[in-house]
Amino acid sequence: MRRNSMRRNVMNYVISGLAVLATLLVLVPLVAILFYLVYKGASSLNLAFFTHVPAPVGEEGGGMANAIVGSGIILSIASLIGIPIGIAAGVYLAEFGQGTFIANAIRFTADVLNGVPSIVMGISVFALLVQGRHFSAFAGGVALAVMMVPTITRTTEEMLATVPHAIREAALGLGVPKWRTVLSVSLRTASPGIITGCMLAFARVAGETAPLLFTAFGNQFWSFKLNEPIAALPLQIYVYAISPYDEWHRLAWAGALVLIVLIMVSVTLVRIFANRGVLKGGS
Amino acid sequence: MSIKEEHGASTPITPPLAVPSVREAGPSLEPSGEMSPIRKFLNARGSGRLADSSFAAVMLLCACSIFVLVLFIFTILILHSRLSLAAFGWKFFIRQAWDPVAGDFGALPFIYGTLMSSILALVIAVPLALGVAIFLTELCPRPLRAPISFLTELLAAIPSVVYGLWAVFVLVPLMRDVLGPFLVKIFGWTGFFEGANFGVGILTASIILSIMILPIISSLTRDIMTAVPNSQREAVLALGATKWEMIRIGVLRNSRIGIVGAIMLGLGRALGETMAVTMVIGNHAEISKSLFAPGYTLASVIANEFSEATTNLYLSALIEIGLALFLVTIVVNGIARLMVWAVTRGAPGRAA
């Protein structure tokens, strides 16, 4: 009997130890990646990185100013298309279609679409908008928008579900029409959560490279036109990372650091504003 | 004004948000009072049934756009891959040839590379993810719980291309000089670690993939394990079980369907992961038993060769690979979602 209980206790400690070990092991790559980003990236960062376009091969210096601006343009297009559609779809799921077959089907489709590889989005948008024409910033934005929609739909729905029914009923009881109730009461109450959801979707697509390979394509020079190839930060990092030049590797690390910092700063800023109520809006 | 007070009292959680809307509508209750601009607006238009139903219709339209998107992607992929579908038929997926110059295409090497790297990634990631989930839900001291789960989820926020960059400059040399020789020394007899080790290859790709899919598996598993009612844990503990027995009998057994679902979601992610894999797998269309050998995956062949596809047949073969990837990930994700839903939604019912 005693030996049995000892065996069970030992097993207990072994498994607990393994769980702790697994957690530590998982944190190792995270720390390593962040360390290398800061260590390699910070030493390569300088002012020129933010003000210059890429230098020709063999020349020192150069930066990724056009890629940073290009990423901003592509992400603006993606947000302008993806956020309204995503929020509207979430509103439908939470406010109009609860329990109906079509709402369940849409919810399921959104979850499945969420898992479709980004490269597939890339070639679909290529076949639709690029083939026969040329690579464009707009096509890149559309590809990213398609990736934003399902995420935003699901978070909007979840956030709207947390709004107490009493608030909606109060508004409806005062004679406010349903559409007005949804806009001014439900959406406004849930807005901090919805904004956070939008930011997470934004952060997710901000680092996407695969859908941009055949849509935005990349550009070594300045471009502000929506119907022309445009540079993007993740694309530039990819091209530089697989190039054979040390100077470009250096720039790739700096670009990766800037990309991560930009993503984190934009997410944090919007979260702070959302908590302060600046973005809640008034009518 | 009693309505306002009552309302405020009944929803103490969100009074500052709810009150303005009441205030807007409030004055209009008194017919003698001046009409608020909002009430005027509502009276002028929009309070009718037309506005309500058209609003609902617009929302429904946006919701249906998700359906449309999936159908659309599917149709586009089929349309644009018809050349290759006609030329090779279903044999496309069991042919080994990949010769763009001769116009001879087959997807088997890529299917092999995708499956091999994804399964290896699961083999590495699943035990670790389960360990993390068990630690975070059952063993971790409460103050540490939030920071550690934040850190593991931070892994999910790092873009794929940054993983690739790190893998190219840190993991590949490590694999070539340290990890590779070590594996040869211990497991060399199995035959999985033969041939030259350049650092790039299926094994390196699997390692970086496992790091990338770990956060999704562990955070979903954590959600599922938290959904197990505490009465289950208490019941097992009351029978004299140790903590591990409690986790095994009370928690893991109850959530096994959901955990399998979480693992399948991780698999779906791994199958379609493109950038990081493309950067380290070596991009060589050949089936080789050795894990050191360079390989190729469905996603990375598209990423690498799409822009240099010169003939229509070449392009359509690549799009057919995209179609296959689309269908496989839809099936894997669909099954996985249903499994996860079955557990997280059914939890309260099973507690009774």
HADDOCK unambig.tbl for C-alpha pairs under 7 A between the chains (distance, minus, plus):
assign (segid A and resid 9 and name CA) (segid B and resid 242 and name CA) 6.90 0.50 0.50
assign (segid A and resid 12 and name CA) (segid B and resid 242 and name CA) 6.55 0.50 0.50
assign (segid A and resid 12 and name CA) (segid B and resid 243 and name CA) 6.43 0.50 0.50
assign (segid A and resid 12 and name CA) (segid B and resid 244 and name CA) 5.02 0.50 0.50
assign (segid A and resid 15 and name CA) (segid B and resid 244 and name CA) 6.85 0.50 0.50
assign (segid A and resid 18 and name CA) (segid B and resid 131 and name CA) 6.88 0.50 0.50
assign (segid A and resid 19 and name CA) (segid B and resid 131 and name CA) 4.18 0.50 0.50
assign (segid A and resid 19 and name CA) (segid B and resid 132 and name CA) 6.06 0.50 0.50
assign (segid A and resid 19 and name CA) (segid B and resid 134 and name CA) 6.57 0.50 0.50
assign (segid A and resid 19 and name CA) (segid B and resid 135 and name CA) 5.42 0.50 0.50
assign (segid A and resid 20 and name CA) (segid B and resid 135 and name CA) 6.28 0.50 0.50
assign (segid A and resid 22 and name CA) (segid B and resid 128 and name CA) 5.00 0.50 0.50
assign (segid A and resid 22 and name CA) (segid B and resid 131 and name CA) 5.39 0.50 0.50
assign (segid A and resid 22 and name CA) (segid B and resid 132 and name CA) 5.99 0.50 0.50
assign (segid A and resid 23 and name CA) (segid B and resid 131 and name CA) 6.65 0.50 0.50
assign (segid A and resid 23 and name CA) (segid B and resid 132 and name CA) 4.89 0.50 0.50
assign (segid A and resid 27 and name CA) (segid B and resid 152 and name CA) 6.92 0.50 0.50
assign (segid A and resid 30 and name CA) (segid B and resid 155 and name CA) 6.23 0.50 0.50
assign (segid A and resid 33 and name CA) (segid B and resid 166 and name CA) 6.50 0.50 0.50
assign (segid A and resid 85 and name CA) (segid B and resid 62 and name CA) 5.44 0.50 0.50
assign (segid A and resid 88 and name CA) (segid B and resid 59 and name CA) 5.09 0.50 0.50
assign (segid A and resid 88 and name CA) (segid B and resid 62 and name CA) 5.93 0.50 0.50
assign (segid A and resid 88 and name CA) (segid B and resid 63 and name CA) 6.91 0.50 0.50
assign (segid A and resid 89 and name CA) (segid B and resid 59 and name CA) 5.77 0.50 0.50
assign (segid A and resid 89 and name CA) (segid B and resid 60 and name CA) 6.74 0.50 0.50
assign (segid A and resid 89 and name CA) (segid B and resid 62 and name CA) 5.07 0.50 0.50
assign (segid A and resid 89 and name CA) (segid B and resid 63 and name CA) 3.89 0.50 0.50
assign (segid A and resid 91 and name CA) (segid B and resid 59 and name CA) 6.73 0.50 0.50
assign (segid A and resid 92 and name CA) (segid B and resid 59 and name CA) 5.19 0.50 0.50
assign (segid A and resid 92 and name CA) (segid B and resid 60 and name CA) 5.80 0.50 0.50
assign (segid A and resid 92 and name CA) (segid B and resid 63 and name CA) 6.50 0.50 0.50
assign (segid A and resid 106 and name CA) (segid B and resid 63 and name CA) 6.83 0.50 0.50
assign (segid A and resid 106 and name CA) (segid B and resid 64 and name CA) 6.97 0.50 0.50
assign (segid A and resid 106 and name CA) (segid B and resid 66 and name CA) 6.90 0.50 0.50
assign (segid A and resid 106 and name CA) (segid B and resid 67 and name CA) 6.69 0.50 0.50
assign (segid A and resid 109 and name CA) (segid B and resid 66 and name CA) 6.97 0.50 0.50
assign (segid A and resid 109 and name CA) (segid B and resid 67 and name CA) 6.61 0.50 0.50
assign (segid A and resid 110 and name CA) (segid B and resid 66 and name CA) 6.41 0.50 0.50
assign (segid A and resid 112 and name CA) (segid B and resid 330 and name CA) 5.95 0.50 0.50
assign (segid A and resid 112 and name CA) (segid B and resid 333 and name CA) 5.66 0.50 0.50
assign (segid A and resid 112 and name CA) (segid B and resid 334 and name CA) 5.81 0.50 0.50
assign (segid A and resid 113 and name CA) (segid B and resid 70 and name CA) 6.91 0.50 0.50
assign (segid A and resid 115 and name CA) (segid B and resid 268 and name CA) 6.71 0.50 0.50
assign (segid A and resid 115 and name CA) (segid B and resid 269 and name CA) 6.63 0.50 0.50
assign (segid A and resid 115 and name CA) (segid B and resid 329 and name CA) 6.88 0.50 0.50
assign (segid A and resid 115 and name CA) (segid B and resid 333 and name CA) 6.34 0.50 0.50
assign (segid A and resid 116 and name CA) (segid B and resid 326 and name CA) 6.25 0.50 0.50
assign (segid A and resid 116 and name CA) (segid B and resid 329 and name CA) 6.03 0.50 0.50
assign (segid A and resid 116 and name CA) (segid B and resid 330 and name CA) 6.55 0.50 0.50
assign (segid A and resid 117 and name CA) (segid B and resid 272 and name CA) 4.65 0.50 0.50
assign (segid A and resid 117 and name CA) (segid B and resid 273 and name CA) 6.62 0.50 0.50
assign (segid A and resid 119 and name CA) (segid B and resid 274 and name CA) 6.89 0.50 0.50
assign (segid A and resid 119 and name CA) (segid B and resid 299 and name CA) 6.77 0.50 0.50
assign (segid A and resid 120 and name CA) (segid B and resid 322 and name CA) 5.76 0.50 0.50
assign (segid A and resid 120 and name CA) (segid B and resid 326 and name CA) 6.60 0.50 0.50
assign (segid A and resid 124 and name CA) (segid B and resid 73 and name CA) 5.83 0.50 0.50
assign (segid A and resid 124 and name CA) (segid B and resid 76 and name CA) 6.37 0.50 0.50
assign (segid A and resid 124 and name CA) (segid B and resid 77 and name CA) 6.55 0.50 0.50
assign (segid A and resid 167 and name CA) (segid B and resid 18 and name CA) 6.52 0.50 0.50
assign (segid A and resid 171 and name CA) (segid B and resid 22 and name CA) 6.88 0.50 0.50
assign (segid A and resid 174 and name CA) (segid B and resid 25 and name CA) 6.86 0.50 0.50
assign (segid A and resid 177 and name CA) (segid B and resid 47 and name CA) 5.59 0.50 0.50
assign (segid A and resid 177 and name CA) (segid B and resid 52 and name CA) 6.93 0.50 0.50
assign (segid A and resid 178 and name CA) (segid B and resid 52 and name CA) 6.18 0.50 0.50
assign (segid A and resid 179 and name CA) (segid B and resid 52 and name CA) 5.49 0.50 0.50
assign (segid A and resid 179 and name CA) (segid B and resid 55 and name CA) 6.17 0.50 0.50
assign (segid A and resid 184 and name CA) (segid B and resid 21 and name CA) 6.91 0.50 0.50
assign (segid A and resid 185 and name CA) (segid B and resid 18 and name CA) 6.74 0.50 0.50
assign (segid A and resid 185 and name CA) (segid B and resid 21 and name CA) 6.61 0.50 0.50
assign (segid A and resid 189 and name CA) (segid B and resid 17 and name CA) 5.78 0.50 0.50
assign (segid A and resid 204 and name CA) (segid B and resid 157 and name CA) 6.84 0.50 0.50
assign (segid A and resid 207 and name CA) (segid B and resid 159 and name CA) 4.76 0.50 0.50
assign (segid A and resid 208 and name CA) (segid B and resid 159 and name CA) 6.57 0.50 0.50
assign (segid A and resid 209 and name CA) (segid B and resid 161 and name CA) 6.75 0.50 0.50
assign (segid A and resid 210 and name CA) (segid B and resid 274 and name CA) 6.64 0.50 0.50
assign (segid A and resid 210 and name CA) (segid B and resid 275 and name CA) 6.43 0.50 0.50
assign (segid A and resid 210 and name CA) (segid B and resid 303 and name CA) 6.94 0.50 0.50
assign (segid A and resid 214 and name CA) (segid B and resid 307 and name CA) 6.90 0.50 0.50
assign (segid A and resid 234 and name CA) (segid B and resid 161 and name CA) 6.61 0.50 0.50
assign (segid A and resid 238 and name CA) (segid B and resid 161 and name CA) 6.31 0.50 0.50
assign (segid A and resid 241 and name CA) (segid B and resid 165 and name CA) 6.03 0.50 0.50
assign (segid A and resid 256 and name CA) (segid B and resid 162 and name CA) 5.99 0.50 0.50
